Amino acid sequence: MADASPKHDVFQAIADPTRRQLLKLLVDKEMAVTVISGHFPMSRTAVSKHLRILSDAGLVRERKVGRETRYSLQPEPLLELKRWLSYYERFWENKLNVLKHLVEIDSETGTDRTGPNRLKDDQTPD
């Protein structure tokens, strides 16, 4: 029985900046590999290898149209990434809330937080 799991996971696939650019390029429309290659300063073979990794991760679908291979974005596997990142979002939100509080205090009181009484990085306002 063949293993149906992807050869590459989403995290590996998007780790490369070229592959992230490829995904961005395919957001709105299906494109032929020859057209896609024109957007990158590398050979068509190199672009095809990146597309193969994205395809193996389930992020793009390839379709033969005559002698041409066309690629389109399949965003569903990105949900795994979104779920993973959402866990860490609470840390960002906390930092943003502290920053918002500091800015609001400064604007209400006219306090200069760059002087000796400013909060240190690891302190939070009362």
N, C-alpha and C positions, 0 to 999 in steps of 0.2 A: 504494500500500500504506500503510495507516494505521500510525502509530507507536503501539505498545502500551505505551510507558513512561508512568508516571504524570505528570500535569500538575504536581503538587507533590511534592517529595521529603519523606521522613519528617522530616528535620531542620527544614524550613520549616514543616511541619504542626504539629509539637509546640513550635515556638518561642513560640507564643502561650499564655498561661496559661489562657485560656478553653477552648482546644482540649484542653489537658491535663486540665482538669476534665471535659470531655465524655467523654474516653476512660475516665477513672476511673469515671464514672457508668455507662458501658456495659459495664464489666467482667463483671458477673454476669448481665445479662439484656438482651434486645432491648427497645427502648423506642420509642414513637411520638414524633414530633417535638413534638406538643402537650404530652406529659408531660415531655419533656426541657426544653422552654422554661420550664416552671414552676419549674425549678431555678435560673434565671438572671434577673438584673435587666435584661433586654434584650428586644427584640421577638422574636417567632417568626422573622421574616425574618432578623434578625441571627444567631440560632442556626442557622438553615438555611444561611446562608453559611459559618459555621464548619464545619458538618457536611459541606458540599460540598467544602471544602478537605481535610478528613480522608478523605472518600471518594475524591477525586482522588489522594491519596497511598496509597490502598489500606488505610487504617487502620480504616475502617468500611465496612460493607455496608448498602445500603439495599434495602428490600423493600416492595413495595406489598401491602397487605392491605385489600381493598376500596378505600375512598377515603383510607385512612390510609397514611402512609409510616413504616415502622419501621426503626430503625437498630440494628446490632449491631457489636461490636468484632471486628476482624480483626487479631490481634496479630502475625501472621507478619512484616510489614514492620518491626516493632520489633527484629527480629534484626539488621538492618543497624546500627541504633543501638548495640545491645549489642556487636557486633563492633568497632565504632569505639571505644567506651568501654573495652573490655577492653585495648586497646593501652596506654592511659594508666593503667590500674589499677596497673601496676608502680610508678609514681611515688607513688601513694597508699600502696601497701603498704610501700614503703621508709620513708616518713615515719611510718607507724604502727609499724613495727618499731623505729625509732629512739626513738619516744615510749615504747614498751613497755620497751625496754632502760633508758631513763632512770628510768622509774617503778620498775622492779625494783631498780635500783641504789639509789635513794632509800629504798625500803622495807627493803632488806637492811642498809644502812649507817646509815640515819637521817639521811642527808646533806640539808642544805637547799640546793637549787639556785637559790634566789632571791637569794643573796648574791653577793659579788664573784667567786667562782670558778665561777659558773654558765656553762653552755655558751651560746655565741652561736647565733643562728638558723642560720647557715651551717656550724656545726661539728657533727661527729658524734662520739659517744663512742668511746673506744679499744676 
